[in-house]
């Protein structure tokens, strides 16, 4: 399946920004479920149920949630094809600050594992995992970590716009041409720290925030220490999904557009993956970051059609 961007999208930034701002997804009625984690925290899960024994679990990107158009679009696509869908919100991403000092990060596969285990209590015979951006990294890291011991119910994985190498992608998004994105992410992350510090001031301070200028600064001062890493570089090294691809043992599709403004050269390991038994790596010329807009009567974006084709194929 080849992707062709609409002619009105003449830049990668348009392909990235316009779908995020203007796409509206109708007819997705979530049922919210809150589950508790082993460390006395919670995760909010949004379900679309059709009584199927096939489930798709969708993981969102940095500072995203189950309500983003790219998540709801994918949820609608699979629901309309008879699947049950579970779009889960990372810790602190469902409009309520989580209870523990930790929140979410690119390698928090323990939470994804907990979500999968909970879903399996409903008797699903087939589960496919789909992730976008940070959620794509999380998905790939999870299936790589599981390797040949992955649960038999987990059949396939799909990941779009994945920062496979976290460090170089962090450098990339901090370039001047990406200032709008990095500033937005930083502002949101800082606000989250301020909100959490208001309810746990004895263990979380905000003084460092005034000196944080880049995402790496934030990861050095907050993400890494809050989640047990020495520093940002240690965090990037431990959590970059590129280090887990060799051990993936289920059919897996990775799609990174060549014009993705967030991704570094290291996020296009086409040669390395060429002989992989289980991983298909695709590099469309266009698509932006989590874009892949397509105008058609079905209302499906190309990424949704590609994911359906792969999961059902």
N, C-alpha and C positions, 0 to 999 in steps of 0.2 A: 504494500500500500504506500503510494507516494503522497507526500503532503505538498500542496500548493497554496501559498498564502493568498488571501483576497487581494486584488490589485490595489485597493485603497490603503492597504497597510504597506507603507513604503520604508519603514525602518523597524529595527528590532525593538526599539523602545515602544513604538506604537503597538506592535504585536504583543508586548508584555503588559502594557498599561491599560489599553482600551478594554480588553475582556474583563480585567479585574474591576474596572470602574462601571462598565455599562451593561454587562451581561446580566440578565434577570432569568432566574430559573423558577418555573412554576410547577405545581403539582408534585412537590416533594413534601410529604407530611411526615416529619420525624416524630418518633416516640422516644422521649428522653428516659434513660435509665442511669442511675448513679450506682457505681460499684465501689467497694472499698478495697484499698491496697493492703498488702501485708504490713506496711509501716504506718498504718492508721492515717492514710490519706484517702483521696477519692479521685475517680475518673468519671467524666460524664460521657455517656455513649448515646448516639442518636441512631435509631433503628428505622429501617423501612422494611416491613415484613409482608411476605406473600405466601407464607406457609411452605416455603421451599426447603429442600435439604441441602441446597447450594448457597453458600454465603460469600460475599465479597466484603473484605475489611479495608477501609480507605483511611490513609494517614495523610494529614495536611502538612503544610510547609511552615517555615519560620513565622511566628506571630499570626498564624492562620487559625482556622477553626472549622468545624463541620458546616458552618453557614456560608463559607466562601463559594462563589459561583463554580469554580473548577471542581470542588468537592460535590456540590449538589448536582452539577451536570453529570458527573460520573455516576452518582447514586441513582439519578433518574434513568440513565441509560441502562444500567444493569437491572434495576427494578422493573423497567418496561420489558425486559427479556426474561422475567420470571424469577430472578434471584432475590434472596434476602440481602439486605445491605446494612452494614454497620460502619458508620462514620464516627470515629472516636476523637475526642478532644484531649490534647496533651494536658498535663497538669498546669493549671492556671490559665487555660485558653478558652474556658467556657463561661466567661464573664463573672467568675468568682475565684478569688485568690485561694490557692490550695493551702492545706493545713501545715505541711512540713516546710522546713527551710529550703530544701531542694525544690526545683520546679522541673522543667523539661530541658532536654538537650538533644543533639544530633545522634547520640549513641545510646539513648535510654531504652534499650531493647527489653529491659525487665518489665516495663509497663506494657509494651506490645505483647510480650509473652503472657502477661496477666490477662489482657483483653482476649487473646486467643483462647486461653484456658477457660475463661468465663463463657465465651461463645460456644465452646464445645460441650458445655453442660446442656445445651439445647439440642444436641443430637445431630449436628450437621455432619454430612458425609463428605462434603467437599468444600474447602475454603481456598479462596484466592486472595492474595494480598496486593493492594495497589497503593503506591505512595508518590507524592509530589514533592520535589525539592528536598527540604530537610526530611520530610516523611519518606521520600524515596531512599535517602541515605539510610534512614532507620530501618526500612524494609529490607534493603539489600544486606545491611549488616546482620540483621536477624537471621535471614535464611543462610547467610554464610557461616555465622556462628553455629547454627544447628547442623549444618553439613549433612552428612548421611544419616544423622540421628533425628532429622526433622520429622515431625508428626505426620503419619500417613494421610491424614485428612487435608493437609496443606498441599495443594496440587500445583499451583503456579504463582508467580510473582511478576508484577509489572511496576516499573518506576520511570517517571518522567522528570526531566529537567533536574538531574541529580548532581549536586556538588560532590562528586566521588572523592575528590581530594579537598579536604576542608580548609587546609592552610592556604593553598594557592587560590582557592575560590574566595576566601576571605580577603586576600590581597586584591583580587580582581574586583570584587564588589565595592572596595574602598577607593577605587580609582575615581578621578574627578568626573568622568563621564557617567558614573553611577551614583553621583552625590544624592540625587533625589531618593533613591532606594535606601542607601545606607543611612541617611539621616532619618528616614521614616522608621526603619527597623530600630535604630538606636533610641529614638524618642519613645517608641513603644516599650522597649526593654527597660529603659530607665524608669518609665512610669510604673512598670510592673514592680521594680525594686522598691520604689517609693511607697507603693500601696502595701507591699508585703512588710516593709519596715515599720509601717504604721501600726501593724498588729503584732509584730514581734521585734520591738526596738532593742531588746537586750541582746539579740544575737545577729541582727542585720543592720549595718550602718550605711548611710547614704553619702557620707563625706566624699568618697572617692568619685562619685558620679560627675562632679564638676570638672574633673580632669580627663574624663573619658571622651576621646575624639573619634575613635574608630571601633569597629566591631571586635577587633583583636584586643583592644584595650578593655572592652567590656568582658570578653572571655577570660582575659588575664585576671581581672579583679573580681569577677562574680561567677561566671559559668564554671570555670575550672575549680576554684576552691570550694564552691558550694556542692560540687559533685565528685570530689575526691581526686581531682587531677592536680598535678604539681603547678602547671601553668597552661596557658592557651596552647602552646606547641605540643605539650603532653596530651592535652585533650584532643587536638586535631589528629595526632598520630594514632591514638587509641581508638578513635571513633570513625575515621574515614573509611567508608565502605569499600574503597578500592583495595584495601588490605584484606578483604574478606571474599572477594569475587571468586577466587580460585576454588573455594570450598563449597560453592553453591551446587546443590545436587538435584534441584527441581527445575523444570522449564521456567526461564526467567527472561523477561524483555526489558531492556533499558533503552530509553529514547532521549537523547540530548541534541537539541537543535544546534547547528553550527553557529548560528547567530545569537545564541543565548548570551545576554550581556552579563550574566552572573558567573559564568563558568570559565575556568582556566583551561589551558591546553591539556593539563593532566586529566581533565574530566572526559577525554575522548580516547580511551584506550582500545581503539578499534583493532590495531595489530595484535595487541596482547590477547584479546578475546576471540580472535578469528578462529582458533581451534578449540574453543571451549565447548564441551559436550552439552552443556545445559543453558548457556547464556547467549542470547541474541542481542547484539548492540547495534542500534540504528542512529544515524546522524542526518536527519533531514536538513536541507540547506536553510530552511526558514522555520519559524515557530516561536521565536523569542523564548522567554522564560515562563513556563506554564501557560503558554498561549495556545497555539495550534487551532486558531479560529477557523471555522468553516461555516458557510451559510448554506443551508439546505432545508427542505421542507420538514425533515425529521427533527430539526433543532439540535442535531448532534455535532459536537466538535470532532475534529479529526482524531484527537487523542482518545476520545470515548469510543469511536469506531475501531481504532487500532487496538485498544484494550479488549473490547468485546471479541474482536477477531482472534486475538491471541488466546484469550481465556477459553473460548469456545472451540478453537481449532484443534 
